């Protein structure tokens, strides 16, 4: 595994560069005794959550169908889903947490193409301000308090830009964030070998259709954390020192484990080398100049590691003849739980990220970050029955970073009371990123922006009417649309066909 190890030492962690995955994959797929316990507990949690949801009557979803997607440069199919290399996801409809809230709804969606100020101060049009307005009707003789969920697509790292503002009858609503899991899957690095080194994010509306149509995704988002509070042994490496003349001075920790009884997760380490049960982990001695976490931690699940050897090296290659005297550290051993460790590391990771690039994650509750990190470990990482290659080395740094950046469906949860025989207005306003093709991609669609709308997908509401409109259409050129607009006649609002599941539009902006 020297090839993968060197790529990681150099910071070249793109999966396309890893050529020696076979040896590691077989080792990581062995079931340890503690992993069998984890799998059983996780199954019980999911079954219990599913049973509770079924007891409420399940979800009755309108629609189904199977819409396709056009190849780059081709005309869009009938549902308006022209393919783009970067797909932002559709505007999704409001839903309720109850299977039948005894409400009907009218919906009106508007894309506003007013230009906004770019960082250089010029006005440019990129993305759209979306208003998604609902009128909820209650025909019963009693007030109905509905637990509502407004879904939107994106990542946790984009919350500051993408999170909608919710109002009810014109008053702001304090909504709680509910996180859905990773919305995509995994693929190989282009070699056709069936490996799972790369992410495959949703690329078309049909990906979201498959994800949300049966209610399982939302059910999982609303379910309790499936991670049992596993005992772990934690080794923390602090007070690292090295001679000043060596900018890449490295501390290495060598040990041997029984792979069937011990699993190791790492945080803050730059390199990893393994051969059978042998492991060598290494990190550059913190010098205040590199953007890397000061926290260095090995988290051991199952049997403890026993003896280990510390050795300093002149650089990250950690080769014989390259040893360096004077590299020291303090190793602290303690017992804990995986929940406590994840809580600590999630906080540490957010601090490091904010210090490195100034990114604020104030809108992300720490508990949700920990929950999604645990979920990724259980579903795809080393706590899974069948870990994907991408997380097979147990690097928590990589996993935590992707918890923040991977595409998912997020929900804002809030309640609204609709009076007997009356109505209530609910409105979601947000900035919506467009779908687009990268500059220089050669698709012939560079410079175009795509937007799409799902009419019923994942919603328990009974819609009696839906409309779509464009505001400030004079700012853009409408290239494609399946909304039913009449640009030549100056009609920029249309009643959507109730038989339609999905529709969209593509626009082009004038050159700045």
C-alpha positions as a printed Julia matrix, in Angstrom:
512×3 Matrix{Float64}:
   0.0    0.0     0.0
   3.01   2.29   -0.33
   1.42   4.07   -3.32
  -1.7    5.15   -1.43
   0.32   6.07    1.63
   2.61   8.37   -0.38
  -0.33  10.05   -2.07
  -1.78  10.83    1.34
   1.59  12.07    2.63
   1.74  14.51   -0.28
  -1.85  15.61    0.21
  -2.94  14.09   -3.12
  -5.97  12.27   -1.76
  -8.11  12.32   -4.9
  -9.44   8.82   -5.4
  -8.34   8.83   -9.06
  -4.72   8.66   -7.85
  -5.15   5.57   -5.68
  -4.14   2.46   -7.59
  -3.51  -0.11   -4.91
  -6.91  -0.45   -3.27
  -7.31  -4.2    -3.5
  -5.21  -5.25   -0.53
  -6.86  -2.78    1.84
 -10.42  -3.45    0.71
 -10.36  -7.12    1.68
  -9.07  -6.33    5.15
 -11.62  -3.65    5.89
 -14.57  -5.86    4.99
 -13.96  -8.44    7.71
 -16.59  -8.51   10.45
 -15.24  -8.0    13.94
 -17.23  -9.08   17.02
 -18.06  -5.5    18.03
 -19.22  -4.77   14.47
 -21.74  -7.63   14.66
 -23.1   -6.08   17.87
 -23.32  -2.69   16.15
 -25.16  -4.1    13.14
 -27.75  -5.82   15.34
 -28.38  -2.66   17.38
 -28.66  -0.49   14.28
 -31.16  -2.9    12.71
 -33.31  -2.82   15.86
 -33.27   0.99   15.86
 -34.3    1.23   12.21
 -37.03  -1.41   12.63
 -38.43   0.33   15.67
 -38.49   3.69   13.89
 -40.12   2.14   10.82
 -42.74   0.39   12.94
 -43.6    3.66   14.67
 -43.99   5.42   11.33
 -46.12   2.57    9.98
 -48.35   2.82   13.03
 -49.24   6.36   11.96
 -50.52   5.01    8.68
 -47.43   5.33    6.5
 -47.04   7.91    3.75
 -49.4    8.27    0.81
 -47.46   9.89   -2.0
 -48.93  11.29   -5.18
 -47.06  10.59   -8.39
 -44.5    7.98   -9.32
 -43.58   7.9   -12.98
 -40.14   7.58  -14.5
 -38.8   10.69  -16.16
 -35.6   10.75  -18.14
 -32.82  13.26  -18.67
 -31.34  14.73  -21.83
 -27.72  14.38  -22.87
 -25.69  17.62  -22.98
 -26.54  19.61  -26.09
 -29.82  17.77  -26.74
 -33.32  19.17  -26.31
 -34.79  18.53  -22.86
 -37.33  15.74  -22.43
 -41.0   16.48  -21.82
 -40.54  17.15  -18.11
 -38.03  19.95  -18.72
 -35.15  18.11  -17.11
 -32.26  19.18  -19.31
 -29.05  17.57  -18.08
 -26.32  19.69  -16.54
 -22.9   18.66  -15.29
 -23.6   20.33  -11.93
 -27.16  19.63  -10.81
 -28.56  21.8    -8.0
 -31.7   19.77   -7.37
 -35.36  20.77   -7.76
 -37.5   23.07   -5.67
 -39.36  20.51   -3.55
 -42.88  20.81   -2.12
 -43.93  21.4     1.48
 -45.0   18.26    3.33
 -46.42  17.25    6.7
 -45.01  14.89    9.32
 -48.44  13.26    9.63
 -49.7   10.91    6.92
 -53.02  12.8     6.7
 -53.2   16.32    8.05
 -56.77  16.89    6.73
 -55.55  19.85    4.71
 -55.62  20.84    1.06
 -53.17  23.28   -0.48
 -52.65  25.72   -3.31
 -49.07  26.5    -4.3
 -47.42  29.34   -6.21
 -43.71  29.3    -7.07
 -41.85  32.35   -8.39
 -38.28  32.61   -9.64
 -37.02  36.19   -9.35
 -34.15  36.99  -11.72
 -33.22  40.4   -10.34
 -29.46  40.83  -10.56
 -27.48  40.86   -7.34
 -24.21  42.48   -6.36
 -21.11  40.37   -7.07
 -18.02  40.59   -4.81
 -16.51  43.15   -7.18
 -19.56  45.4    -6.8
 -21.05  44.82  -10.26
 -24.62  43.61  -10.72
 -24.84  40.08  -12.09
 -27.49  37.42  -12.33
 -26.45  34.08  -10.87
 -29.07  31.94   -9.26
 -32.59  33.06   -8.47
 -34.53  34.28   -5.48
 -37.3   31.72   -5.09
 -40.61  32.33   -3.34
 -42.57  29.15   -2.67
 -46.01  30.2    -1.36
 -48.74  27.9     0.03
 -52.31  28.5     1.07
 -53.43  25.71    3.4
 -57.17  25.07    3.7
 -58.96  23.33    6.55
 -62.49  22.19    5.64
 -63.09  20.44    8.98
 -64.99  21.82   11.98
 -61.92  21.8    14.23
 -58.64  23.7    14.17
 -55.78  21.68   12.69
 -52.23  22.16   13.98
 -50.01  20.69   11.28
 -46.39  19.64   11.8
 -44.84  20.87    8.56
 -41.53  20.11    6.87
 -40.09  22.28    4.12
 -37.4   20.42    2.12
 -34.5   21.98    0.25
 -31.46  20.52   -1.51
 -27.83  21.36   -0.79
 -25.1   20.66    1.73
 -24.56  21.56    5.38
 -21.68  23.84    4.41
 -24.09  25.92    2.26
 -26.66  26.6     4.98
 -25.82  30.29    5.24
 -26.61  30.77    1.54
 -29.37  28.23    0.91
 -31.45  27.95    4.08
 -34.96  29.29    3.38
 -36.74  31.87    5.52
 -40.19  30.68    6.57
 -43.21  32.84    7.37
 -46.74  31.9     8.42
 -49.46  34.47    7.73
 -46.66  37.0     7.22
 -44.9   36.4    10.55
 -41.41  34.83   10.73
 -41.36  31.23   11.92
 -38.59  29.68   14.01
 -37.98  26.4    12.24
 -35.74  23.55   13.39
 -33.27  22.0    10.97
 -33.69  18.29   10.17
 -30.83  16.66    8.25
 -31.36  13.98    5.68
 -28.5   11.63    4.85
 -26.22  11.6     1.82
 -28.45  11.85   -1.25
 -26.03  10.15   -3.66
 -24.05   6.95   -4.0
 -20.47   5.88   -4.76
 -18.64   4.91   -7.94
 -15.24   3.79   -9.1
 -12.41   6.08  -10.17
 -13.06   5.49  -13.87
 -11.4    2.09  -14.06
 -14.64   0.09  -14.26
 -13.44  -2.15  -11.42
 -16.53  -1.86   -9.22
 -14.65   0.05   -6.51
 -16.24   2.83   -4.46
 -13.54   5.49   -4.24
 -15.56   8.42   -5.61
 -18.81  10.14   -4.69
 -21.67  10.09   -7.16
 -23.89  13.04   -6.29
 -27.42  13.31   -7.72
 -27.22  14.3   -11.37
 -30.88  14.52  -12.35
 -34.34  14.95  -10.91
 -34.9   11.22  -11.22
 -32.21  10.66   -8.57
 -34.3   12.69   -6.12
 -37.42  10.92   -7.31
 -35.9    7.55   -6.43
 -34.65   8.95   -3.12
 -37.88  10.51   -1.85
 -40.81   8.74   -3.5
 -41.42   6.01   -0.9
 -40.88   8.13    2.22
 -37.92   6.1     3.47
 -35.45   8.98    3.23
 -37.59  11.31    5.35
 -38.33   8.47    7.75
 -34.61   7.98    8.27
 -34.07  11.73    8.76
 -36.7   11.73   11.51
 -35.42   8.53   13.13
 -33.22   8.48   16.24
 -29.45   8.28   15.91
 -28.67   4.61   15.07
 -25.2    4.66   16.67
 -24.92   2.62   19.9
 -22.65   4.18   22.51
 -19.67   1.93   21.77
 -16.72   1.86   24.19
 -13.43   3.04   22.67
  -9.83   3.48   23.75
  -8.4    6.86   22.79
  -4.73   7.71   22.28
  -4.07  11.45   22.08
  -0.7   12.84   20.92
   0.23  16.28   22.27
   3.25  18.48   23.04
   4.97  17.44   19.81
   8.48  18.86   19.26
  11.13  18.49   16.55
  14.41  20.13   15.54
  13.76  23.49   13.86
  15.9   22.75   10.82
  13.42  20.19    9.47
  10.25  21.79    8.09
   8.59  18.42    7.42
   9.67  16.66   10.62
   7.33  13.76   11.22
   6.22  11.69   14.18
   5.35   8.06   13.36
   3.57   5.48   15.5
   4.03   1.82   14.54
   1.93  -1.06   15.93
   0.36  -4.4    15.03
  -3.26  -5.46   15.44
  -5.52  -8.45   14.86
  -7.72  -7.05   12.08
 -10.6   -9.32   13.04
 -10.74  -7.89   16.58
  -9.49  -4.3    16.33
 -10.46  -1.32   14.18
  -8.67   2.04   14.33
 -10.04   5.45   13.36
  -7.63   8.38   13.04
  -7.89  12.15   13.34
  -5.17  14.68   12.52
  -2.77  12.17   10.92
  -1.22  12.83    7.52
   0.05   9.38    6.57
  -0.88   5.75    6.95
   0.96   2.58    5.99
  -0.24  -0.98    6.48
   0.7   -4.52    5.61
  -1.53  -7.26    7.02
  -1.97  -6.38   10.7
   0.93  -3.91   10.71
   0.03  -0.21   10.92
   2.16   2.9    10.87
   0.45   6.26   11.32
   2.34   9.54   10.97
   1.82  13.27   11.23
   3.87  16.37   10.54
   4.95  17.89   13.83
   2.71  20.97   14.32
   4.69  24.13   13.64
   1.95  26.73   13.35
   2.46  27.15    9.61
   0.41  24.32    8.09
  -3.39  24.37    8.03
  -3.96  21.08    9.84
  -5.55  20.13   13.14
  -3.42  20.28   16.26
  -5.5   17.41   17.66
  -3.86  14.05   16.88
  -5.9   11.05   17.91
  -6.16   7.29   17.4
  -9.57   5.87   18.32
  -9.5    2.11   18.92
 -12.65  -0.03   18.74
 -12.54  -3.62   19.94
  -9.34  -5.02   21.46
  -6.77  -2.46   22.54
  -3.59  -2.04   20.48
  -1.03  -3.08   23.09
   2.6   -2.07   22.48
   3.53   0.62   19.97
   6.76   2.29   18.85
   7.37   6.01   18.34
   9.95   7.16   15.8
  10.82  10.56   14.37
  11.66  11.1    10.68
  13.03  13.99    8.63
   9.9   14.01    6.42
   6.66  12.18    5.76
   8.28   9.37    3.76
   9.21   7.68    7.07
  11.88   5.58    5.32
  14.82   3.7     6.81
  17.88   5.93    6.94
  15.64   8.98    7.25
  15.2    8.79   11.01
  15.44  11.99   13.04
  16.43  12.28   16.69
  14.73  14.86   18.87
  11.16  14.26   17.67
   9.05  13.81   20.8
   5.43  13.83   21.91
   3.26  13.02   24.91
   0.86  10.11   24.48
  -2.23  10.01   26.68
  -4.44   6.92   26.86
  -8.02   7.01   28.08
 -11.24   5.04   27.74
 -14.34   6.75   26.44
 -17.31   6.24   24.14
 -17.52   6.82   20.42
 -20.33   9.33   20.96
 -18.18  11.46   23.28
 -15.2   11.3    20.92
 -17.29  12.29   17.88
 -18.74  15.19   19.84
 -15.23  16.42   20.65
 -13.88  15.97   17.13
 -16.88  17.59   15.45
 -16.31  20.68   17.57
 -12.58  20.62   16.84
 -13.18  20.23   13.1
 -15.57  23.2    12.96
 -13.04  25.36   14.84
 -10.25  24.35   12.46
 -12.43  25.01    9.41
 -13.46  28.43   10.67
  -9.85  29.34   11.45
  -8.62  28.15    8.03
 -11.14  29.84    5.72
 -13.41  31.96    7.91
 -16.44  29.77    7.15
 -19.19  30.21    9.73
 -21.25  27.17   10.63
 -23.44  28.96   13.19
 -26.61  27.67   11.49
 -25.55  24.05   12.01
 -26.44  22.71   15.48
 -23.41  20.73   16.76
 -25.64  17.79   17.66
 -26.77  17.42   14.03
 -23.17  17.44   12.8
 -22.32  14.65   15.25
 -25.43  12.7    14.26
 -24.61  12.83   10.55
 -20.97  11.9    11.2
 -22.17   8.87   13.15
 -24.63   8.0    10.39
 -21.91   8.15    7.73
 -19.69   5.86    9.83
 -22.51   3.37   10.29
 -23.81   3.39    6.71
 -20.59   3.7     4.71
 -17.52   3.84    6.99
 -15.65   1.3     9.07
 -18.69   0.73   11.28
 -20.61  -0.53    8.25
 -20.97  -4.2     7.39
 -19.54  -3.36    3.96
 -17.45  -0.15    4.11
 -16.96   1.79    0.91
 -13.38   2.16   -0.28
 -13.52   5.93    0.14
 -13.68   5.63    3.94
 -11.8    2.36    4.27
  -8.72   3.87    5.92
 -10.68   5.25    8.88
  -9.63   8.9     8.45
 -12.19  10.88   10.43
 -10.82  14.17    9.03
 -11.97  13.18    5.53
 -15.27  11.82    6.75
 -16.15  14.93    8.79
 -15.29  17.17    5.86
 -17.62  15.25    3.58
 -20.42  15.29    6.14
 -20.43  19.05    5.56
 -20.05  19.1     1.77
 -21.97  16.09    0.41
 -25.35  16.74   -1.21
 -28.47  15.9     0.78
 -32.08  16.93    1.3
 -32.54  19.13    4.36
 -35.81  20.0     6.06
 -37.09  22.92    8.13
 -39.56  21.67   10.74
 -42.27  23.93   12.17
 -45.95  23.94   13.13
 -48.85  25.99   11.79
 -52.45  26.08   13.05
 -55.12  26.3    10.36
 -58.47  27.4    11.83
 -61.64  25.38   11.34
 -63.17  26.22    7.97
 -60.33  28.67    7.31
 -56.88  28.97    5.79
 -53.29  29.85    6.58
 -50.51  31.17    4.36
 -47.05  29.63    4.51
 -44.17  31.06    2.51
 -40.59  29.91    1.98
 -38.07  32.35    0.5
 -34.55  31.32   -0.46
 -31.75  31.84   -2.91
 -31.57  28.91   -5.31
 -28.33  27.89   -6.97
 -28.74  27.0   -10.66
 -27.75  23.83  -12.42
 -25.0   24.55  -14.96
 -22.17  23.18  -17.1
 -18.59  24.05  -16.2
 -16.77  26.56  -18.36
 -14.63  24.86  -20.99
 -16.51  21.56  -20.67
 -17.33  21.49  -24.38
 -21.02  20.64  -23.9
 -22.32  23.63  -25.81
 -24.45  24.58  -22.79
 -21.88  26.62  -20.87
 -23.39  29.86  -19.63
 -26.88  28.41  -19.27
 -28.63  28.12  -15.92
 -31.22  25.46  -15.19
 -34.01  25.47  -12.61
 -36.6   22.8   -11.96
 -39.61  22.13   -9.81
 -41.07  18.95   -8.31
 -44.84  19.3    -7.97
 -45.71  16.49   -5.55
 -42.57  14.51   -4.81
 -42.39  13.44   -1.16
 -45.41  15.51   -0.1
 -48.44  14.3     1.86
 -50.42  17.46    1.06
 -53.35  17.28   -1.35
 -52.75  20.03   -3.9
 -55.75  21.54   -5.66
 -53.74  24.01   -7.79
 -50.13  24.96   -8.52
 -48.77  27.9   -10.5
 -45.3   29.0   -11.58
 -44.1   32.47  -12.51
 -40.98  34.45  -13.39
 -40.25  37.87  -11.9
 -38.03  40.3   -13.82
 -37.8   38.01  -16.87
 -36.41  40.96  -18.86
 -33.08  40.36  -17.08
 -32.59  36.97  -18.78
 -33.28  35.11  -22.0
 -35.59  32.12  -21.64
 -34.0   29.23  -23.57
 -36.18  26.25  -22.6
 -39.22  25.79  -20.37
 -42.0   23.32  -19.65
 -43.96  25.55  -17.27
 -46.55  26.63  -19.85
 -45.4   30.26  -20.0
 -46.07  32.38  -23.1
 -43.06  34.7   -23.45
 -44.12  35.99  -26.87
 -47.47  36.97  -25.45
 -45.86  38.49  -22.39
 -47.4   35.88  -20.08
 -44.94  35.0   -17.34
 -47.24  33.06  -15.03
 -48.88  29.73  -15.75
 -51.17  27.19  -14.11
 -49.25  23.92  -13.96
 -50.76  20.79  -15.42
 -51.84  18.6   -12.44
 -50.73  15.53  -14.38
 -47.19  16.92  -14.45
 -44.76  15.63  -11.83
 -41.83  17.81  -12.75
 -41.12  20.85  -14.87
 -38.32  23.3   -15.42
 -36.7   26.11  -17.31
 -33.31  27.1   -18.67
 -32.18  30.7   -18.93
 -29.21  32.6   -20.29
 -27.92  35.86  -18.89
 -26.49  38.73  -20.94
 -22.73  39.15  -20.98
 -21.53  41.42  -18.13
